[in-house]
Amino acid sequence: MKILIAPFIPRIAPEPWASACENIADVIRSRHTVGICTHMEGRFHHVSLYHSPAPAKQHFARNDHRSFEGWLKKAGGASLSFLRQDEEALQKAVESFHPDLIVTDVRVAAIPVARRNGIPVIAIVHSTLYHRAEVPAFCLKDINSFLSSCGEGQILRLRDLYPCCDYRIGFGTVQTDPFPISADITRIGMMTLSQLSIRNDATVSVCFTEPSVSIRKLTKVIEGAFLGAPYEVYIHYPGCIGHTQRNLHFIKEPKESLLRRSSICIHDGSPFITNICHCYGVPQVVVPSDSCISRFHAFSIRREGSGVVIDADQFNVSTIYEAYRTCIVNTSLQQHMHHISSEFLKEGDLLKLLNILSNYEQRRNS
């Protein structure tokens, strides 16, 4: 089959979102022909690439930190100008690539374009979409204007777009990423392929995608806590320039290979980073940002006991180092992380997505 992937990759801190899409594309292209419609053409290889507009972060718009819709609006994925440009880009990709199926992740325009062209859709959905948080009308104003122009009905929540999709896929376990039964979500545990990973107690990963503290404070605290320690520390944040300062390695992009063998990961609640850490039993220290996605994962980690959560106003050298020590010396936490990792493995890795595609292909050809 020919499968077009339409991911939403925010312009600010795109790396983890792009990594998740990269994993999905690599798995699918082992059996199918893959195209990707994205503004990050240089990131992906061995696939057909189709340009799309880059969402522009809304600096002066009203913010809503309670809902996924509010995060999408702030990230630029819900503005009317972006949606219209994206619709045009996706339509061109469809006309050029002729896909049998579209896989999309929070790309609003992908669904009406697919419906218009009679193409089935697999939607990747996030647990945060199904929370009860109130969604202010201004978060959906442009989306509803766009949907009306496409001849689609109005929605009260972004999740209202997805019942018309052929499949809805959610990552994680019931405990970490709950979905209502009525949403009919097919669950996949891991945003990657299961691999034998050897943990390295001499490695710490620090990955901030939307830091709630200034970069200056972030680097000062990390240096104060870990500079000169007898283990290696790999650090990433938006705009990070690669360089090494003794045992501190500043890297341009967080690497999954480093994450899965780290003794601990300090991050801000990115869905991809959280998922990889859970999959490989890596204890986490989370300093959540003000986005609902980040706070959701921080709440989940605190509830499930898979790490330590530190509020931004408590972020300092002593709290970070104490959280690190807690994660390293707490044997019950280490055992609990092994249990969580096994639960993720039970829900399957990305090979399960290939099975879903195979079942769809058999149904289509029968």
CORWOZI-V644207 format. One record per run of one state. SS is the DSSP state (~ for helix, > for strand, _ for the rest). FROM is the first residue (numbers start at 1). TO is the last residue. If there is no record, write none. Layout:
ss-><SS,SS>
from-><FROM,FROM>
to-><TO,TO>
//
This chain:
ss-><_,>,_,~,_,>,_,~,_,>,_,~,_,~,_,>,_,~,_,>,_,~,_,~,_,~,_,>,_,~,_,>,_,>,_,~,_,>,_,>,_,>,_,~,_,>,_,~,_,>,_,~,_,>,_,~,_,~,_,~,_,~,_>
from-><1,2,8,15,29,33,39,41,44,48,52,68,75,80,98,101,106,108,118,120,125,127,131,137,150,158,165,167,172,181,184,186,189,200,208,215,227,232,237,243,246,248,251,256,260,262,268,271,280,283,287,292,305,307,310,312,315,317,330,331,347,351,366>
to-><1,7,14,28,32,38,40,43,47,51,67,74,79,97,100,105,107,117,119,124,126,130,136,149,157,164,166,171,180,183,185,188,199,207,214,226,231,236,242,245,247,250,255,259,261,267,270,279,282,286,291,304,306,309,311,314,316,329,330,346,350,365,366>
//
